[in-house]
């Protein structure tokens, strides 16, 4: 089976989703899916999402810190803010996606607002 033109794009998107915790390659991909060429696209997707997160969170925080303190402390502060978000946010998203919706609905009641959320 020859790979189609959309396979690298799909693999790139899987990398983006994996970086934010919404895709687990161990559960949904086989080794045949992650060939050497597609592994590169997957990694590029992860790096792209990391850069996007850094550009929206860490860089503005670093600029704000730089106005308040020395440049080296501003860099450290931005890193301290960004790294826990990038490391723990995907884990929290994966944990939330595994929640038992029936148990949540029983705990919070079955009103219309709760049904819209879950």
OpenMM code with the backbone's topology and positions (N, CA, C; nanometers):
from openmm import Vec3, app, unit

residues = "UNK UNK UNK UNK UNK UNK UNK UNK UNK UNK UNK UNK UNK UNK UNK UNK UNK UNK UNK UNK UNK UNK UNK UNK UNK UNK UNK UNK UNK UNK UNK UNK UNK UNK UNK UNK UNK UNK UNK UNK UNK UNK UNK UNK UNK UNK UNK UNK UNK UNK UNK UNK UNK UNK UNK UNK UNK UNK UNK UNK UNK UNK UNK UNK UNK UNK UNK UNK UNK UNK UNK UNK UNK UNK UNK UNK UNK UNK UNK UNK UNK UNK UNK UNK UNK UNK UNK UNK UNK UNK UNK UNK UNK UNK UNK UNK UNK UNK UNK UNK UNK UNK UNK UNK UNK UNK UNK UNK UNK UNK UNK UNK UNK UNK UNK UNK UNK UNK".split()
positions = [
    Vec3(0.0847, -0.1173, 0.0000),
    Vec3(0.0000, 0.0000, 0.0000),
    Vec3(0.0893, 0.1236, 0.0000),
    Vec3(0.0730, 0.2090, -0.0974),
    Vec3(0.1552, 0.3294, -0.1063),
    Vec3(0.0936, 0.4410, -0.0225),
    Vec3(0.1776, 0.5184, 0.0427),
    Vec3(0.1247, 0.6275, 0.1252),
    Vec3(0.0647, 0.7369, 0.0376),
    Vec3(-0.0422, 0.7946, 0.0868),
    Vec3(-0.1057, 0.9028, 0.0118),
    Vec3(-0.0433, 1.0360, 0.0507),
    Vec3(-0.0852, 1.1397, -0.0161),
    Vec3(-0.0302, 1.2731, 0.0087),
    Vec3(-0.0731, 1.3276, 0.1436),
    Vec3(-0.1866, 1.2828, 0.1956),
    Vec3(-0.2362, 1.3361, 0.3225),
    Vec3(-0.1763, 1.2672, 0.4443),
    Vec3(-0.1044, 1.1568, 0.4267),
    Vec3(-0.0477, 1.0870, 0.5414),
    Vec3(0.0507, 1.1724, 0.6215),
    Vec3(0.1437, 1.2462, 0.5592),
    Vec3(0.2310, 1.3321, 0.6405),
    Vec3(0.1540, 1.4416, 0.7151),
    Vec3(0.0531, 1.4983, 0.6525),
    Vec3(-0.0267, 1.6020, 0.7180),
    Vec3(-0.1039, 1.5441, 0.8358),
    Vec3(-0.1607, 1.4270, 0.8165),
    Vec3(-0.2342, 1.3612, 0.9250),
    Vec3(-0.1388, 1.3305, 1.0407),
    Vec3(-0.0201, 1.2823, 1.0103),
    Vec3(0.0775, 1.2510, 1.1140),
    Vec3(0.1228, 1.3781, 1.1859),
    Vec3(0.1396, 1.4882, 1.1135),
    Vec3(0.1729, 1.6171, 1.1738),
    Vec3(0.0634, 1.6591, 1.2722),
    Vec3(-0.0626, 1.6449, 1.2324),
    Vec3(-0.1754, 1.6809, 1.3201),
    Vec3(-0.1792, 1.5920, 1.4440),
    Vec3(-0.1462, 1.4636, 1.4284),
    Vec3(-0.1391, 1.3754, 1.5453),
    Vec3(-0.0315, 1.4232, 1.6419),
    Vec3(0.0810, 1.4721, 1.5898),
    Vec3(0.1866, 1.5260, 1.6751),
    Vec3(0.1412, 1.6494, 1.7506),
    Vec3(0.0659, 1.7362, 1.6834),
    Vec3(0.0118, 1.8559, 1.7492),
    Vec3(-0.0827, 1.8151, 1.8616),
    Vec3(-0.1716, 1.7208, 1.8340),
    Vec3(-0.2662, 1.6766, 1.9365),
    Vec3(-0.1965, 1.6038, 2.0508),
    Vec3(-0.0903, 1.5317, 2.0209),
    Vec3(-0.0161, 1.4637, 2.1267),
    Vec3(0.0515, 1.5633, 2.2191),
    Vec3(0.0979, 1.6742, 2.1668),
    Vec3(0.1669, 1.7744, 2.2487),
    Vec3(0.0744, 1.8388, 2.3509),
    Vec3(-0.0552, 1.8457, 2.3223),
    Vec3(-0.1489, 1.9047, 2.4178),
    Vec3(-0.2286, 1.7996, 2.4937),
    Vec3(-0.1946, 1.6719, 2.4733),
    Vec3(-0.2545, 1.5660, 2.5531),
    Vec3(-0.3829, 1.5078, 2.4995),
    Vec3(-0.4161, 1.5329, 2.3754),
    Vec3(-0.5423, 1.4839, 2.3212),
    Vec3(-0.5259, 1.3617, 2.2313),
    Vec3(-0.4058, 1.3065, 2.2226),
    Vec3(-0.3815, 1.1915, 2.1366),
    Vec3(-0.2729, 1.1071, 2.1993),
    Vec3(-0.2969, 0.9789, 2.2113),
    Vec3(-0.1971, 0.8882, 2.2668),
    Vec3(-0.1526, 0.7929, 2.1577),
    Vec3(-0.0310, 0.8094, 2.1062),
    Vec3(0.0130, 0.7241, 1.9960),
    Vec3(0.0275, 0.5784, 2.0351),
    Vec3(0.0515, 0.5491, 2.1624),
    Vec3(0.0672, 0.4099, 2.2046),
    Vec3(-0.0627, 0.3316, 2.1894),
    Vec3(-0.1762, 0.3988, 2.2056),
    Vec3(-0.3047, 0.3311, 2.1955),
    Vec3(-0.3572, 0.3263, 2.0529),
    Vec3(-0.3213, 0.4234, 1.9697),
    Vec3(-0.3879, 0.4364, 1.8412),
    Vec3(-0.2987, 0.4158, 1.7203),
    Vec3(-0.1692, 0.4063, 1.7379),
    Vec3(-0.0788, 0.3874, 1.6250),
    Vec3(0.0028, 0.2607, 1.6421),
    Vec3(0.0345, 0.1971, 1.5316),
    Vec3(0.1231, 0.0817, 1.5340),
    Vec3(0.2609, 0.1255, 1.4853),
    Vec3(0.3563, 0.0339, 1.4924),
    Vec3(0.4904, 0.0658, 1.4434),
    Vec3(0.4906, 0.0864, 1.2925),
    Vec3(0.4009, 0.0193, 1.2228),
    Vec3(0.3933, 0.0389, 1.0780),
    Vec3(0.3460, 0.1797, 1.0443),
    Vec3(0.2582, 0.2356, 1.1299),
    Vec3(0.2119, 0.3728, 1.1072),
    Vec3(0.3230, 0.4744, 1.1316),
    Vec3(0.4112, 0.4434, 1.2253),
    Vec3(0.5176, 0.5376, 1.2611),
    Vec3(0.6483, 0.4990, 1.1914),
    Vec3(0.6462, 0.4947, 1.0610),
    Vec3(0.7679, 0.4680, 0.9857),
    Vec3(0.8640, 0.5848, 1.0056),
    Vec3(0.9856, 0.5684, 0.9600),
    Vec3(1.0881, 0.6704, 0.9829),
    Vec3(1.0464, 0.8063, 0.9276),
    Vec3(0.9876, 0.8103, 0.8097),
    Vec3(0.9463, 0.9373, 0.7510),
    Vec3(0.8324, 1.0030, 0.8265),
    Vec3(0.7378, 0.9211, 0.8728),
    Vec3(0.6241, 0.9774, 0.9448),
    Vec3(0.6591, 1.0140, 1.0878),
    Vec3(0.7583, 0.9490, 1.1441),
    Vec3(0.8039, 0.9852, 1.2786),
    Vec3(0.8553, 1.1294, 1.2788),
    Vec3(0.9187, 1.1707, 1.1698),
    Vec3(0.9672, 1.3084, 1.1573),
    Vec3(0.8503, 1.4057, 1.1559),
    Vec3(0.7461, 1.3749, 1.0809),
    Vec3(0.6290, 1.4633, 1.0761),
    Vec3(0.5602, 1.4704, 1.2118),
    Vec3(0.5554, 1.3579, 1.2828),
    Vec3(0.4960, 1.3557, 1.4162),
    Vec3(0.5755, 1.4454, 1.5105),
    Vec3(0.7077, 1.4345, 1.5063),
    Vec3(0.7934, 1.5191, 1.5898),
    Vec3(0.7814, 1.6664, 1.5546),
    Vec3(0.7692, 1.6960, 1.4247),
    Vec3(0.7515, 1.8364, 1.3846),
    Vec3(0.6196, 1.8924, 1.4371),
    Vec3(0.5161, 1.8104, 1.4405),
    Vec3(0.3884, 1.8548, 1.4968),
    Vec3(0.3999, 1.8861, 1.6444),
    Vec3(0.4717, 1.8017, 1.7180),
    Vec3(0.4929, 1.8277, 1.8606),
    Vec3(0.5728, 1.9560, 1.8830),
    Vec3(0.6784, 1.9744, 1.8051),
    Vec3(0.7616, 2.0938, 1.8187),
    Vec3(0.6834, 2.2193, 1.7819),
    Vec3(0.6015, 2.2116, 1.6770),
    Vec3(0.5195, 2.3259, 1.6376),
    Vec3(0.4263, 2.3670, 1.7507),
    Vec3(0.3610, 2.2700, 1.8136),
    Vec3(0.2687, 2.3031, 1.9221),
    Vec3(0.3430, 2.3569, 2.0432),
    Vec3(0.4619, 2.3049, 2.0710),
    Vec3(0.5423, 2.3579, 2.1815),
    Vec3(0.5816, 2.5026, 2.1555),
    Vec3(0.6188, 2.5331, 2.0323),
    Vec3(0.6534, 2.6715, 1.9965),
    Vec3(0.5326, 2.7627, 2.0067),
    Vec3(0.4181, 2.7139, 1.9671),
    Vec3(0.2956, 2.7927, 1.9766),
    Vec3(0.2611, 2.8217, 2.1225),
    Vec3(0.2735, 2.7200, 2.2080),
    Vec3(0.2492, 2.7411, 2.3503),
    Vec3(0.3498, 2.8384, 2.4108),
    Vec3(0.4752, 2.8237, 2.3722),
    Vec3(0.5774, 2.9147, 2.4238),
    Vec3(0.5503, 3.0574, 2.3777),
    Vec3(0.5091, 3.0729, 2.2523),
    Vec3(0.4826, 3.2063, 2.1983),
    Vec3(0.3625, 3.2739, 2.2610),
    Vec3(0.2656, 3.1954, 2.3082),
    Vec3(0.1466, 3.2557, 2.3664),
    Vec3(0.1522, 3.2663, 2.5175),
    Vec3(0.2371, 3.1880, 2.5820),
    Vec3(0.2416, 3.1883, 2.7283),
    Vec3(0.3747, 3.2412, 2.7809),
    Vec3(0.4832, 3.1772, 2.7426),
    Vec3(0.6125, 3.2077, 2.8050),
    Vec3(0.6722, 3.3394, 2.7574),
    Vec3(0.6599, 3.3709, 2.6301),
    Vec3(0.7203, 3.4944, 2.5791),
    Vec3(0.6520, 3.6182, 2.6387),
    Vec3(0.5172, 3.6275, 2.6387),
    Vec3(0.4572, 3.7449, 2.7044),
    Vec3(0.4878, 3.7521, 2.8535),
    Vec3(0.4926, 3.6355, 2.9194),
    Vec3(0.5283, 3.6371, 3.0620),
    Vec3(0.6718, 3.6836, 3.0811),
    Vec3(0.7626, 3.6400, 2.9948),
    Vec3(0.9018, 3.6846, 3.0035),
    Vec3(0.9163, 3.8337, 2.9804),
    Vec3(0.8409, 3.8870, 2.8859),
    Vec3(0.8446, 4.0314, 2.8608),
    Vec3(0.7918, 4.1077, 2.9815),
    Vec3(0.6842, 4.0560, 3.0403),
    Vec3(0.6277, 4.1218, 3.1586),
    Vec3(0.7268, 4.1156, 3.2748),
    Vec3(0.7886, 3.9971, 3.2942),
    Vec3(0.8883, 3.9847, 3.4006),
    Vec3(1.0088, 4.0736, 3.3748),
    Vec3(1.0483, 4.0901, 3.2491),
    Vec3(1.1651, 4.1713, 3.2150),
    Vec3(1.1437, 4.3174, 3.2527),
    Vec3(1.0199, 4.3632, 3.2487),
    Vec3(0.9908, 4.4993, 3.2906),
    Vec3(0.9958, 4.5175, 3.4404),
    Vec3(0.9923, 4.4088, 3.5138),
    Vec3(0.9877, 4.4154, 3.6593),
    Vec3(1.1207, 4.3787, 3.7262),
    Vec3(1.2033, 4.3005, 3.6588),
    Vec3(1.3256, 4.2494, 3.7216),
    Vec3(1.4367, 4.2373, 3.6179),
    Vec3(1.5479, 4.1763, 3.6563),
    Vec3(1.6593, 4.1565, 3.5635),
    Vec3(1.6193, 4.0590, 3.4529),
    Vec3(1.6942, 4.0655, 3.3454),
    Vec3(1.6640, 3.9808, 3.2304),
    Vec3(1.6814, 3.8322, 3.2623),
    Vec3(1.7846, 3.7979, 3.3373),
    Vec3(1.8063, 3.6558, 3.3699),
    Vec3(1.6943, 3.6014, 3.4576),
    Vec3(1.6471, 3.6799, 3.5535),
    Vec3(1.5355, 3.6365, 3.6365),
    Vec3(1.4061, 3.6293, 3.5562),
    Vec3(1.3906, 3.7173, 3.4592),
    Vec3(1.2722, 3.7126, 3.3741),
    Vec3(1.2713, 3.5851, 3.2909),
    Vec3(1.3874, 3.5456, 3.2402),
    Vec3(1.3984, 3.4223, 3.1628),
    Vec3(1.3665, 3.3013, 3.2497),
    Vec3(1.4170, 3.2990, 3.3711),
    Vec3(1.3903, 3.1887, 3.4634),
    Vec3(1.2419, 3.1848, 3.5003),
    Vec3(1.1843, 3.3010, 3.5257),
    Vec3(1.0416, 3.3069, 3.5599),
    Vec3(0.9526, 3.2573, 3.4479),
    Vec3(0.9854, 3.2934, 3.3249),
    Vec3(0.9063, 3.2463, 3.2111),
    Vec3(0.9205, 3.0949, 3.1947),
    Vec3(1.0408, 3.0433, 3.2164),
    Vec3(1.0610, 2.8985, 3.2095),
    Vec3(0.9871, 2.8250, 3.3189),
    Vec3(0.9888, 2.8792, 3.4385),
    Vec3(0.9179, 2.8175, 3.5504),
    Vec3(0.7671, 2.8183, 3.5249),
    Vec3(0.7174, 2.9193, 3.4581),
    Vec3(0.5754, 2.9239, 3.4241),
    Vec3(0.5417, 2.8277, 3.3112),
    Vec3(0.6266, 2.8213, 3.2089),
    Vec3(0.5953, 2.7433, 3.0890),
    Vec3(0.6124, 2.5932, 3.1092),
    Vec3(0.7203, 2.5507, 3.1708),
    Vec3(0.7499, 2.4079, 3.1800),
    Vec3(0.6436, 2.3272, 3.2542),
    Vec3(0.5941, 2.3711, 3.3704),
    Vec3(0.4867, 2.2923, 3.4334),
    Vec3(0.3606, 2.2847, 3.3478),
    Vec3(0.3294, 2.3931, 3.2786),
    Vec3(0.2121, 2.3883, 3.1909),
    Vec3(0.2316, 2.2898, 3.0773),
    Vec3(0.3492, 2.2877, 3.0197),
    Vec3(0.3745, 2.2005, 2.9065),
    Vec3(0.3878, 2.0549, 2.9489),
    Vec3(0.4347, 2.0311, 3.0717),
    Vec3(0.4515, 1.8942, 3.1187),
    Vec3(0.3225, 1.8401, 3.1780),
    Vec3(0.2546, 1.9175, 3.2611),
    Vec3(0.1393, 1.8650, 3.3338),
    Vec3(0.0066, 1.8861, 3.2632),
    Vec3(-0.0052, 1.9856, 3.1773),
    Vec3(-0.1313, 2.0083, 3.1077),
    Vec3(-0.1727, 1.8898, 3.0207),
    Vec3(-0.0813, 1.8311, 2.9409),
    Vec3(-0.1231, 1.7130, 2.8635),
    Vec3(-0.1692, 1.5964, 2.9512),
    Vec3(-0.1043, 1.5778, 3.0657),
    Vec3(-0.1469, 1.4706, 3.1561),
    Vec3(-0.2857, 1.4985, 3.2122),
    Vec3(-0.3134, 1.6234, 3.2473),
    Vec3(-0.4460, 1.6580, 3.2985),
    Vec3(-0.5540, 1.6399, 3.1925),
    Vec3(-0.5229, 1.6746, 3.0689),
    Vec3(-0.6195, 1.6571, 2.9607),
    Vec3(-0.6474, 1.5093, 2.9383),
    Vec3(-0.5439, 1.4257, 2.9370),
    Vec3(-0.5637, 1.2811, 2.9207),
    Vec3(-0.6461, 1.2241, 3.0355),
    Vec3(-0.6186, 1.2698, 3.1580),
    Vec3(-0.6927, 1.2229, 3.2742),
    Vec3(-0.8396, 1.2645, 3.2649),
    Vec3(-0.8644, 1.3868, 3.2206),
    Vec3(-1.0022, 1.4346, 3.2085),
    Vec3(-1.0787, 1.3617, 3.0987),
    Vec3(-1.0087, 1.3233, 2.9919),
    Vec3(-1.0756, 1.2537, 2.8830),
    Vec3(-1.1142, 1.1114, 2.9216),
    Vec3(-1.0514, 1.0561, 3.0256),
    Vec3(-1.0845, 0.9217, 3.0715),
    Vec3(-1.1938, 0.9218, 3.1780),
    Vec3(-1.2505, 1.0374, 3.2090),
    Vec3(-1.3519, 1.0473, 3.3135),
    Vec3(-1.4773, 0.9702, 3.2740),
    Vec3(-1.5379, 0.9090, 3.3715),
    Vec3(-1.6613, 0.8347, 3.3498),
    Vec3(-1.7774, 0.9340, 3.3504),
    Vec3(-1.8362, 0.9561, 3.2341),
    Vec3(-1.9394, 1.0597, 3.2227),
    Vec3(-2.0648, 1.0240, 3.3004),
    Vec3(-2.0988, 0.8965, 3.3095),
    Vec3(-2.2174, 0.8583, 3.3865),
    Vec3(-2.1994, 0.8886, 3.5344),
    Vec3(-2.0798, 0.8643, 3.5884),
    Vec3(-2.0534, 0.8941, 3.7288),
    Vec3(-2.0577, 1.0448, 3.7539),
    Vec3(-2.0080, 1.1229, 3.6597),
    Vec3(-2.0119, 1.2687, 3.6749),
    Vec3(-2.1563, 1.3185, 3.6715),
    Vec3(-2.2356, 1.2643, 3.5791),
    Vec3(-2.3756, 1.3056, 3.5717),
    Vec3(-2.4518, 1.2660, 3.6978),
    Vec3(-2.4220, 1.1497, 3.7558),
    Vec3(-2.4866, 1.1093, 3.8809),
    Vec3(-2.4452, 1.1994, 3.9957),
    Vec3(-2.3185, 1.2413, 3.9969),
    Vec3(-2.2683, 1.3256, 4.1059),
    Vec3(-2.3250, 1.4676, 4.0991),
    Vec3(-2.3350, 1.5232, 3.9790),
    Vec3(-2.3774, 1.6621, 3.9649),
    Vec3(-2.5231, 1.6770, 3.9251),
    Vec3(-2.5918, 1.5694, 3.9028),
    Vec3(-2.7321, 1.5770, 3.8636),
    Vec3(-2.7471, 1.5778, 3.7130),
    Vec3(-2.8646, 1.5436, 3.6692),
    Vec3(-2.8896, 1.5326, 3.5247),
    Vec3(-2.9720, 1.6512, 3.4749),
    Vec3(-2.9305, 1.7715, 3.5054),
    Vec3(-3.0022, 1.8872, 3.4526),
    Vec3(-2.9520, 1.9201, 3.3117),
    Vec3(-3.0137, 2.0131, 3.2477),
    Vec3(-2.9821, 2.0444, 3.1078),
    Vec3(-2.8406, 2.0992, 3.0911),
    Vec3(-2.7960, 2.1834, 3.1836),
    Vec3(-2.6621, 2.2408, 3.1716),
    Vec3(-2.5547, 2.1330, 3.1816),
    Vec3(-2.5692, 2.0396, 3.2745),
    Vec3(-2.4724, 1.9313, 3.2887),
    Vec3(-2.4731, 1.8414, 3.1673),
    Vec3(-2.5893, 1.8154, 3.1095),
    Vec3(-2.5969, 1.7317, 2.9901),
    Vec3(-2.5294, 1.7990, 2.8708),
    Vec3(-2.5341, 1.9320, 2.8639),
    Vec3(-2.4671, 2.0034, 2.7543),
    Vec3(-2.3147, 1.9904, 2.7653),
    Vec3(-2.2628, 1.9916, 2.8866),
    Vec3(-2.1191, 1.9826, 2.9068),
    Vec3(-2.0693, 1.8419, 2.8771),
    Vec3(-2.1453, 1.7397, 2.9220),
    Vec3(-2.1010, 1.6026, 2.9058),
    Vec3(-2.1802, 1.5320, 2.7984),
] * unit.nanometer
topology = app.Topology()
chain = topology.addChain("A")
for resn in residues:
    res = topology.addResidue(resn, chain)
    for name in ("N", "CA", "C"):
        topology.addAtom(name, app.Element.getBySymbol(name[0]), res)
